[in-house]
Amino acid sequence: MTNVLVTGGAGVLGARLARQLLATGALAAGGAPAQPVTRLTLVDRVPPPADLTADHRVTAIVGDLTELLEPGRAGSSLAGTAALAGADVIFHLAAAVSAECETDFDLGMRVNLGGTQALLERCRGAASRPVVVFASSLAVFGASAEHPLPRVVDDHTMANPQSSYGMQKLICEQLLAGYTRKGFLRGRAVRLMTVSVRPGRPNAAASGFLSAIIREPLAGRRARCPVGPRTEVALSSPARAIDGLLCAAAASDAAWGDPTPVNLPALTATVAGLVAALERVAGPQASALIDWLPDPAVAAIVTGWPARFRTDRAERLGLRPDPDVDSVIRMYLAETMIT
Ligand SMILES: NC(=O)c1ccc[n+]([C@@H]2O[C@H](COP(=O)([O-])OP(=O)(O)OC[C@H]3O[C@@H](n4cnc5c(N)ncnc54)[C@H](O)[C@@H]3O)[C@@H](O)[C@H]2O)c1
């Protein structure tokens, strides 16, 4: 019997993860054999989709994570509940995203840093010593004058975030590693690549256009591309991102190794390559719907991230990147035609 908690459970990855957990019905945690998922708690500031709450195993807790974690808080709370105190696996996905954190520094510090620290503190008080999977980001990497990025980022490349969001993710990785070393919980930080193609409405991530320039033209709508066609990016389909989160949850302490973060596999592509793939899949009328309108603020964030990765540690865990952009687009089309 496995008790699972997902923060950010109404988000794109959180809801997808929840659907997959419910469909599979079981989860392997920390090297143990898979056990039935008997309880799945989704925490988010917005309600999760109705198909998830219709499942008898799901409980939704709606509210701001940092407030829900306040000890002794009146009304709905997460601190001290069985959902948290008895959780076997926690997927911590709730976050303010990159562009939001750049425009509102205090928001990112409160939600991304404060929320994560409060969550880890509550886990420390729990008897279950949960496996905590933390969704970190390639945004922990960046170039500065003294520390240029190597041509290829590997498992030993120094993190050097150049955005508020990346800085908050890096601090949280270190907190997770520290709490793991102390034996309070079993931390698994994974650095996700930019997820594309994200379904649904755009969020405030600086990388959101990397989904929008595919998703919107496929739906017959115009999309804005704020960077030049030669910009290189590191991508992952939603499916491969979920594979990474589940693999992190399943790995034994020995297989995971160091409590340091694992870079998930990346598919390297140029924006021109994405558009060419869109054209191959959906024709020139689709790519004609892209407006090339530079946005220096977005470009400064996205072009500062690395695009080429060598991910030996992830590959030892059995993870692989998407084979090519065409297959990522075809997967998105197949999935959105089903739903
Ligand atoms: N999607 C990507 O390209 C990508 C890349 C790297 C890392 N990540 C990380 O993966 C995680 C999930 O990303 P996603 O793509 O599903 O994003 P998303 O924006 O779709 O989901 C995040 C969810 O967190 C919730 N949330 C935000 N602040 C909250 C708060 N204070 N209290 C409660 N809930 C709150 C939001 O309502 C949202 O549903 C995030 O931590 C993100 O930083 C995503």
Ligand as a Chemical Component Dictionary entry (heavy atoms), coordinates in Angstrom:
data_LIG
# 
_chem_comp.id                   LIG 
_chem_comp.type                 NON-POLYMER 
_chem_comp.pdbx_formal_charge   0 
_chem_comp.three_letter_code    LIG 
# 
loop_
_chem_comp_atom.comp_id 
_chem_comp_atom.atom_id 
_chem_comp_atom.alt_atom_id 
_chem_comp_atom.type_symbol 
_chem_comp_atom.charge 
_chem_comp_atom.model_Cartn_x 
_chem_comp_atom.model_Cartn_y 
_chem_comp_atom.model_Cartn_z 
_chem_comp_atom.pdbx_ordinal 
LIG N1  N1  N 0  7.720  22.099 -17.657 1  
LIG C1  C1  C 0  9.016  22.377 -17.783 2  
LIG O1  O1  O 0  9.525  22.678 -18.862 3  
LIG C2  C2  C 0  9.902  22.283 -16.567 4  
LIG C3  C3  C 0  11.288 22.335 -16.735 5  
LIG C4  C4  C 0  12.099 22.287 -15.608 6  
LIG C5  C5  C 0  11.521 22.166 -14.352 7  
LIG N2  N2  N 1  10.168 22.126 -14.211 8  
LIG C6  C6  C 0  9.588  22.031 -12.877 9  
LIG O2  O2  O 0  8.638  20.993 -12.845 10 
LIG C7  C7  C 0  7.582  21.316 -11.961 11 
LIG C8  C8  C 0  6.231  21.146 -12.628 12 
LIG O3  O3  O 0  6.200  21.922 -13.802 13 
LIG P1  P1  P 0  4.910  22.053 -14.719 14 
LIG O4  O4  O 0  5.405  22.170 -16.102 15 
LIG O5  O5  O -1 3.909  21.010 -14.392 16 
LIG O6  O6  O 0  4.397  23.489 -14.256 17 
LIG P2  P2  P 0  2.913  23.997 -14.007 18 
LIG O7  O7  O 0  2.991  25.485 -13.919 19 
LIG O8  O8  O 0  1.975  23.406 -15.016 20 
LIG O9  O9  O 0  2.572  23.360 -12.586 21 
LIG C9  C9  C 0  3.024  23.908 -11.379 22 
LIG C10 C10 C 0  1.848  23.862 -10.418 23 
LIG O10 O10 O 0  2.265  24.408 -9.165  24 
LIG C11 C11 C 0  1.173  25.114 -8.628  25 
LIG N3  N3  N 0  1.640  26.102 -7.667  26 
LIG C12 C12 C 0  2.406  27.188 -7.893  27 
LIG N4  N4  N 0  2.590  27.881 -6.771  28 
LIG C13 C13 C 0  1.912  27.222 -5.793  29 
LIG C14 C14 C 0  1.720  27.441 -4.419  30 
LIG N5  N5  N 0  2.232  28.517 -3.796  31 
LIG N6  N6  N 0  0.972  26.575 -3.718  32 
LIG C15 C15 C 0  0.411  25.505 -4.327  33 
LIG N7  N7  N 0  0.569  25.230 -5.639  34 
LIG C16 C16 C 0  1.311  26.086 -6.366  35 
LIG C17 C17 C 0  0.519  25.775 -9.824  36 
LIG O11 O11 O 0  -0.829 26.140 -9.570  37 
LIG C18 C18 C 0  0.651  24.703 -10.886 38 
LIG O12 O12 O 0  -0.510 23.891 -10.978 39 
LIG C19 C19 C 0  7.866  22.742 -11.459 40 
LIG O13 O13 O 0  8.513  22.649 -10.217 41 
LIG C20 C20 C 0  8.823  23.287 -12.493 42 
LIG O14 O14 O 0  9.669  24.268 -11.944 43 
LIG C21 C21 C 0  9.347  22.168 -15.296 44 
# 
loop_
_chem_comp_bond.comp_id 
_chem_comp_bond.atom_id_1 
_chem_comp_bond.atom_id_2 
_chem_comp_bond.value_order 
_chem_comp_bond.pdbx_ordinal 
LIG N1  C1  SING 1  
LIG C1  O1  DOUB 2  
LIG C1  C2  SING 3  
LIG C2  C3  SING 4  
LIG C2  C21 DOUB 5  
LIG C3  C4  DOUB 6  
LIG C4  C5  SING 7  
LIG C5  N2  DOUB 8  
LIG N2  C6  SING 9  
LIG N2  C21 SING 10 
LIG C6  O2  SING 11 
LIG C6  C20 SING 12 
LIG O2  C7  SING 13 
LIG C7  C8  SING 14 
LIG C7  C19 SING 15 
LIG C8  O3  SING 16 
LIG O3  P1  SING 17 
LIG P1  O4  DOUB 18 
LIG P1  O5  SING 19 
LIG P1  O6  SING 20 
LIG O6  P2  SING 21 
LIG P2  O7  DOUB 22 
LIG P2  O8  SING 23 
LIG P2  O9  SING 24 
LIG O9  C9  SING 25 
LIG C9  C10 SING 26 
LIG C10 O10 SING 27 
LIG C10 C18 SING 28 
LIG O10 C11 SING 29 
LIG C11 N3  SING 30 
LIG C11 C17 SING 31 
LIG N3  C12 SING 32 
LIG N3  C16 SING 33 
LIG C12 N4  DOUB 34 
LIG N4  C13 SING 35 
LIG C13 C14 SING 36 
LIG C13 C16 DOUB 37 
LIG C14 N5  SING 38 
LIG C14 N6  DOUB 39 
LIG N6  C15 SING 40 
LIG C15 N7  DOUB 41 
LIG N7  C16 SING 42 
LIG C17 O11 SING 43 
LIG C17 C18 SING 44 
LIG C18 O12 SING 45 
LIG C19 O13 SING 46 
LIG C19 C20 SING 47 
LIG C20 O14 SING 48 
# 
